[in-house]
Amino acid sequence: MPLIDLSHTSHTRAQTGIQRVCRALQRELGAEATPITWDPYADCWRTLEAWEEANLAATAPAAKRGSVWPLAARWRGRLRQMRGVESLRPADDGLIVPELFSPAVAAALPRLVGRGPRVALFHDALALRLPELSPPKTVARFPAYLQELRAFDGIAAVSEDSKQTLLDYWQWLGWTQVPAVAAIPLGLDLPPTAPGPAPAGTPVVLSVGSIEGRKNHLALLEAAEQLWQGGRQFELHLIGLAQRETGRAALERIAALQAARRPLRYVGAVDGAALEAAYAACTFTVYPSLMEGFGLPVFESIARHRPCICSGRGALGEAARGGGVRALDAVTPAALAEAIAGLLDQPEQLARLGAEARARPLRRWSDYVRDLRTWMATLG
């Protein structure tokens, strides 16, 4: 059975995109994989403790993204180090690293070299493609991370766009000795039953995604303000954890629009039940992000039979294929305003996209794990 490194996700209750992927992957693998963590206080790899497993199982929204190590866990780690506890032995069935790992984890990964293939998931290179809209620490870390990926036997990119971005970057640097890279699209947690038609009354436009620079909420807020000034009647509902470094301007704009008594709700991060209720209450969704590695909120909107407006480029363009999506050449305020107005004013367009969403087949996490394990077996 392979090991799966959850060094960050097991120490946070945040539900960002990567954390949700890690939790879903670990849950789907179940007894077929052993979740592990690098313990910097013990200076060893080990299996998870009960409090770390509780973090993985958490569904309540978190206020922060960072890792948290309780004092008692730090002391246990130091005692392990004093006693000379050895790290886990490498698994003959390989290693899966689904996180964007830290320098400390990268330095410790050679201890897990075994006979099985070592595979890392590659989500995106947005820190290099949009550095001005990314956290400075992530931008500074990224070149070293992309170099460290070369130590793996295979890289499972979450989309064709992510795969090509990684290969292009390595080629640009002149690196020829690189691991195999495959595009394996992620799966979804599909709802037991999709919500019915949107409720009657004032339309609700929903946008789900963390409040950060590259998610482009400023453009969405400007588009909404243009429509409100023009007399359009709708409510905008935003859901997502705020990234204070790059999302401050959007948060300030949200506060200003609310002070002006615009029909705008922002509730931060929410739990699964509240998220499902928001999808059920909305008319359609907008995902204004400039660039993504996969575009999970687009697929989740489709799975709930709600049309989505998003970019038609890169990985989001891949997500738009298959129907149920109003894909835009550019996610500018003007383009977003036009698309939102179109779905508000043209019921037949909204109905057509809704029908496409209902008819669209979607991948489950079981499909992803099957494809990942099958591909890992080819790596030797």
C-alpha angles and dihedrals in degrees: 000000000000125000118239118206112222098162094142103029093052089058100049137053093207116128101210119148097269093044091052091050091050093049093047093047093049091046093050094046090050112158090359091079138035115229113220140176138204106242108206092189093054093035090226146094114252143162119268125278123225095264091052091050088051089056090054092051094046117120101171115103118261127219095214138040100209130101119266124203114185116226092247091055091051092052092048088053093050090050090052090052092049090051091050096240109185125232122255115280116248115265119245088219094058141245132281119202109187097168135083091251128215127241090257092054091045090054091050098046094086087068088067097056107131141145095284124079119271111221131184126195113231113208106176147312095233092134087066098036095046105021093154090061098042131084109271093232091055091048091051092047099047104080091054091046092053089051092049090055088070089073091068126090092227142007119214105204115201094225141011089254092055091047093052092045091055094046092047091051093050091046091050089056091049095244112155101167100074135140125261111276123204130179108230111171116223125249131236140234097235118206116249088240127008115238119260126242118320114271118262120253131053109007116247119213111200127201119186118190141095115284102247138127102267093047086073099219091155089066091048092049091049090049091051092049091051090053094045090050088052091055100258113154115220141113123237116214119191124193126181147095113273122240099207098200098058101015100057095101092052092048090052091049091050090052092049093050091047090050087053087055096245114162093258127136125190116177102167118224118353137189125257096266093052091047092052090049090052092052091048091051098047130090095210139333137244123207104186097180116145094215139358140181092224115343104231096177090059092056092043091054091051091048088058092048094248116134115235133211113212145135117297093212134095119343090348088058088055089051090051094057113100098041142272093091134101099213119201130207088218132012095222123144090255094050093045092048092051093049094047091047090050093056092043094049102035112058091179092060091049091048092050093052091045090054090050090051092051092050096046119108114224134196121249126210089255088062091051095049091047092052093043094051092045091052093045089056090061092057094070 
